[in-house]
C-alpha cells in the first residue's frame, strides 16, 4: 500500500512539473487579454510634442525656490514630539481645514 501511495505522489509531482509552464503561459495570456480589452485596434495617437515655454520673466520657474520652505521639517518635528498623532489633529494644529 505504501508503494502505491509513493508511486502516485511521484506521478502527481511529475505531472505538476510538466503542466507548470502551461499554467504560466495561460496566466500570461489572460493578463494580456485583460490588458487589450477595450482596445479598438485603431493606430495609437502620437503624443503631442513637448512645448517649450517662452521666457517667464527673468527665466525663473513658477513657485517658490526649491528648499526655501521648512514645512516638512516642521512636520517631522511635530511627529517626533507627538508619536502617533492623527492627521486631523495634525491639521488642526497647523490651521489646515
Phi and psi in degrees as GROMACS dihedral restraints (atoms count N, CA, C in turn):
[ dihedral_restraints ]
;  ai    aj    ak    al  type     phi  dphi    fc
    3     4     5     6     1   -64.6    20    10
    4     5     6     7     1   -37.0    20    10
    6     7     8     9     1   -63.8    20    10
    7     8     9    10     1   -39.8    20    10
    9    10    11    12     1   -61.0    20    10
   10    11    12    13     1   -46.6    20    10
   12    13    14    15     1   -64.2    20    10
   13    14    15    16     1   -43.1    20    10
   15    16    17    18     1   -62.6    20    10
   16    17    18    19     1   -40.4    20    10
   18    19    20    21     1   -63.8    20    10
   19    20    21    22     1   -44.4    20    10
   21    22    23    24     1   -64.9    20    10
   22    23    24    25     1   -38.4    20    10
   24    25    26    27     1   -61.4    20    10
   25    26    27    28     1   -43.1    20    10
   27    28    29    30     1   -65.0    20    10
   28    29    30    31     1   -41.8    20    10
   30    31    32    33     1   -62.4    20    10
   31    32    33    34     1   -43.6    20    10
   33    34    35    36     1   -64.9    20    10
   34    35    36    37     1   -44.9    20    10
   36    37    38    39     1   -61.5    20    10
   37    38    39    40     1   -41.8    20    10
   39    40    41    42     1   -64.1    20    10
   40    41    42    43     1   -42.9    20    10
   42    43    44    45     1   -67.0    20    10
   43    44    45    46     1   -41.0    20    10
   45    46    47    48     1   -60.7    20    10
   46    47    48    49     1   -42.9    20    10
   48    49    50    51     1   -63.5    20    10
   49    50    51    52     1   -37.9    20    10
   51    52    53    54     1   -68.4    20    10
   52    53    54    55     1   -36.9    20    10
   54    55    56    57     1   -85.7    20    10
   55    56    57    58     1   -18.4    20    10
   57    58    59    60     1   -51.8    20    10
   58    59    60    61     1   -47.8    20    10
   60    61    62    63     1   -61.3    20    10
   61    62    63    64     1   -34.3    20    10
   63    64    65    66     1   -68.9    20    10
   64    65    66    67     1   -39.2    20    10
   66    67    68    69     1   -64.8    20    10
   67    68    69    70     1   -42.7    20    10
   69    70    71    72     1   -61.3    20    10
   70    71    72    73     1   -44.0    20    10
   72    73    74    75     1   -63.4    20    10
   73    74    75    76     1   -42.3    20    10
   75    76    77    78     1   -57.3    20    10
   76    77    78    79     1   -45.9    20    10
   78    79    80    81     1   -66.5    20    10
   79    80    81    82     1   -38.9    20    10
   81    82    83    84     1   -63.9    20    10
   82    83    84    85     1   -41.8    20    10
   84    85    86    87     1   -67.0    20    10
   85    86    87    88     1   -38.7    20    10
   87    88    89    90     1   -61.1    20    10
   88    89    90    91     1   -43.9    20    10
   90    91    92    93     1   -63.0    20    10
   91    92    93    94     1   -41.3    20    10
   93    94    95    96     1   -65.0    20    10
   94    95    96    97     1   -40.2    20    10
   96    97    98    99     1   -62.5    20    10
   97    98    99   100     1   -44.0    20    10
   99   100   101   102     1   -62.2    20    10
  100   101   102   103     1   -39.5    20    10
  102   103   104   105     1   -67.4    20    10
  103   104   105   106     1   -31.4    20    10
  105   106   107   108     1   -90.2    20    10
  106   107   108   109     1    -9.5    20    10
  108   109   110   111     1   -60.7    20    10
  109   110   111   112     1   133.9    20    10
  111   112   113   114     1    89.1    20    10
  112   113   114   115     1    -8.8    20    10
  114   115   116   117     1   -83.4    20    10
  115   116   117   118     1   126.2    20    10
  117   118   119   120     1   -89.8    20    10
  118   119   120   121     1    -1.2    20    10
  120   121   122   123     1    87.3    20    10
  121   122   123   124     1    -2.7    20    10
  123   124   125   126     1   -70.2    20    10
  124   125   126   127     1   149.2    20    10
  126   127   128   129     1   -60.1    20    10
  127   128   129   130     1   144.2    20    10
  129   130   131   132     1   -67.6    20    10
  130   131   132   133     1   145.1    20    10
  132   133   134   135     1   -73.2    20    10
  133   134   135   136     1   147.2    20    10
  135   136   137   138     1   -78.3    20    10
  136   137   138   139     1   142.6    20    10
  138   139   140   141     1   -66.3    20    10
  139   140   141   142     1   142.8    20    10
  141   142   143   144     1   -64.4    20    10
  142   143   144   145     1   141.4    20    10
  144   145   146   147     1   -62.6    20    10
  145   146   147   148     1   145.5    20    10
  147   148   149   150     1   -68.2    20    10
  148   149   150   151     1   134.7    20    10
  150   151   152   153     1   -94.2    20    10
  151   152   153   154     1   135.7    20    10
  153   154   155   156     1   -94.7    20    10
  154   155   156   157     1   120.5    20    10
  156   157   158   159     1   -69.0    20    10
  157   158   159   160     1   150.4    20    10
  159   160   161   162     1   -71.2    20    10
  160   161   162   163     1  -171.4    20    10
  162   163   164   165     1   -69.0    20    10
  163   164   165   166     1   139.1    20    10
  165   166   167   168     1  -108.1    20    10
  166   167   168   169     1    77.9    20    10
  168   169   170   171     1    71.7    20    10
  169   170   171   172     1  -117.3    20    10
  171   172   173   174     1   -88.4    20    10
  172   173   174   175     1    18.3    20    10
  174   175   176   177     1    85.8    20    10
  175   176   177   178     1     8.1    20    10
  177   178   179   180     1   -84.1    20    10
  178   179   180   181     1   156.6    20    10
  180   181   182   183     1   -78.6    20    10
  181   182   183   184     1   176.8    20    10
  183   184   185   186     1   -81.6    20    10
  184   185   186   187     1   153.7    20    10
  186   187   188   189     1    86.1    20    10
  187   188   189   190     1  -174.3    20    10
  189   190   191   192     1   -81.9    20    10
  190   191   192   193     1   157.8    20    10
  192   193   194   195     1   -63.5    20    10
  193   194   195   196     1   145.2    20    10
  195   196   197   198     1   -61.0    20    10
  196   197   198   199     1   133.4    20    10
  198   199   200   201     1    85.9    20    10
  199   200   201   202     1     0.9    20    10
  201   202   203   204     1   -83.6    20    10
  202   203   204   205     1   -17.4    20    10
  204   205   206   207     1   -91.7    20    10
  205   206   207   208     1   160.4    20    10
  207   208   209   210     1  -130.7    20    10
  208   209   210   211     1    19.7    20    10
  210   211   212   213     1   -61.9    20    10
  211   212   213   214     1   -40.2    20    10
  213   214   215   216     1   -62.5    20    10
  214   215   216   217     1   -43.1    20    10
  216   217   218   219     1   -65.4    20    10
  217   218   219   220     1   -38.3    20    10
  219   220   221   222     1   -63.3    20    10
  220   221   222   223     1   -40.9    20    10
  222   223   224   225     1   -64.0    20    10
  223   224   225   226     1   -43.4    20    10
  225   226   227   228     1   -62.6    20    10
  226   227   228   229     1   -39.6    20    10
  228   229   230   231     1   -63.2    20    10
  229   230   231   232     1   -44.8    20    10
  231   232   233   234     1   -61.5    20    10
  232   233   234   235     1   -44.5    20    10
  234   235   236   237     1   -66.0    20    10
  235   236   237   238     1   -37.8    20    10
  237   238   239   240     1   -64.1    20    10
  238   239   240   241     1   -35.9    20    10
  240   241   242   243     1   -79.3    20    10
  241   242   243   244     1   -26.3    20    10
  243   244   245   246     1  -132.7    20    10
  244   245   246   247     1    71.4    20    10
  246   247   248   249     1   -58.4    20    10
  247   248   249   250     1   138.8    20    10
  249   250   251   252     1    86.1    20    10
  250   251   252   253     1     7.9    20    10
  252   253   254   255     1   -61.6    20    10
  253   254   255   256     1   141.6    20    10
  255   256   257   258     1   -88.8    20    10
  256   257   258   259     1   159.7    20    10
  258   259   260   261     1   -63.3    20    10
  259   260   261   262     1   -44.8    20    10
  261   262   263   264     1   -58.7    20    10
  262   263   264   265     1   -40.3    20    10
  264   265   266   267     1   -68.0    20    10
  265   266   267   268     1   -38.6    20    10
  267   268   269   270     1   -62.2    20    10
  268   269   270   271     1   -45.1    20    10
  270   271   272   273     1   -62.9    20    10
  271   272   273   274     1   -41.7    20    10
  273   274   275   276     1   -66.1    20    10
  274   275   276   277     1   -32.2    20    10
  276   277   278   279     1   -70.9    20    10
  277   278   279   280     1   -19.5    20    10
  279   280   281   282     1  -107.7    20    10
  280   281   282   283     1    -1.3    20    10
  282   283   284   285     1    83.9    20    10
  283   284   285   286     1    14.8    20    10
  285   286   287   288     1   -81.9    20    10
  286   287   288   289     1   157.9    20    10
